[in-house]
C-alpha cells in the first residue's frame, strides 16, 4: 500500500496472515475454486485474499528466484529485492499489505519501463530513482514477482489517480481486478504446460517488518494469527508409521521435479509459526507435523522462534521422501517426471497405505493411463464430506500427470467412479 503524496519513497507494507482464507483457485482451469488441502466450505475466487492469489500464482507459475536483502527488517530500514531473470520479458513485482491491498512495486512512475533482459536485477538499483523502506504496521510481508513473455504492465493497468488523459498519477499503483484475473489465468496456463512454453514465470519471498525498538525481530515476533490454518488436514503420509517403506541398498529416491514440489506447496500453504491443525496436532511450515498433540510451548526452540520459508522447504523435501520411496517401490511401469511427481503429491496427501490398496495404482501398473484422471477424481472426500480443496488438488495432479498432453475426457466402460474418503481409502 502506498500513501498519497509520496513521490520518492516506496513503502513496502507487510501482511498478517489472512483470516479463514484458503489457497487460491485453479487459475484459468475448468476446476472448482481451491482452498488448499483443507476441508472447508468453498468460497468463490472473488472472495479470496490478494495475498493468496499472489502467492498461488507465484507458486504455480514458478521459475523465478526472488530474494530480499534480509528476511526481517526494522521500521525505516532500506530494503532491496533481487530477482534472477532467466529470459527476457516484462517484469511486474507486487507486495501485499496488511489490509490485503496489493501494491505494484515495479514498474512505477519513477521507472515505468518494465521490459527486462536475462540476468540478475536488483530493485531499486542505481538507475531507479526511488527506494524501498520497511514501514509499519509490523507483520509478515509477501513480495511476488512475475515475468511474462507478452507485454504486461500492472502499473499502467492498475488502480490509482489518473490525469485527464488517463495517465497514472500515483507514484505506485494498486493491482486492479483486471490484472488480478490476468495473473490467475496466466499462472494456471503456465502450470499446465511444459516450462519452455509457459507464458508466465513467478517467484516470491517472505519477509517481515518489526518495530525499530523491539527486542526480537524474527518470525515468532511478527504479529498475526494462524487463522485459516487451524482447519488444515495433516498430510496423510505423516499420520502413518515410518516402517515398511524402503528401497534396495544403494538405490536413491528419484527426485521430484520442481513443478511437483510447487504443486505440494500450493496445496499445503506456508505458515512460518507453530499452529494446531484440524486434528489439533502441532504443525508448522508446509503441513510439517511437529507432534501428534497440541502445541504447548515444549516444541524445539527452532520452531518456537518461527522458521523461514527455505527451512520450511527443506522440511517438506524431508517429509516427501516417504512418498518418493512408496511410488518408486510400488509402481512397476515407467513414469515420466510429471507422472511421478503427481503420484508423489497424491501419496503425500492420502498416505502410503491408501496408494498401495488403490485402483489408481492398479491402473498405473497396467499402463492404463487413460483411467488415471477418473481414479484420481474419486479421492475428494474427507471425514465423510466432499472437499472443493481436494477436487482442485486432484485436477492439478491430473494436469501434471498429463503435462502438455491431452487429458482423457470420457471414462472407460464400467470404470468405478464412486467417491473415496482420503482418511478411509478403498
Secondary structure, DSSP 8 states (H G I E B T S, - for coil): ---TT-SS-EEE--B---SS------SSSSS-----SB------GGGS-HHHHHHHHHHHH-B-EEEESSSEEETT-EE-EEEEESS-EEEEEEEE-TTS-EEEEES-SSS---EE-SEEEEES-TT----EEE-SS-EEEEEEEEEESS---TTTTSBS-B-TT--B-SSS-B--HHHHHHHHHHHHHHHTS-GGG-SEEEEEEEEEEE-TT-S--SGGGS----TTTTTB---GGGGS-STT----TT-------HHHHHHHHHHH--EEEEEE-TT--EEEETTEEEESS---S-S-HHHHH---HHHHHHHHHHHHHHHHHHHHHH--S---HHHHHHHHHHHHHH-HHHHHT-HHHHHHHTT-GGGHHHHHTTEEEETTEE-HHHHHHHHHHHHHHTTTS----S--TT-----EETTT--
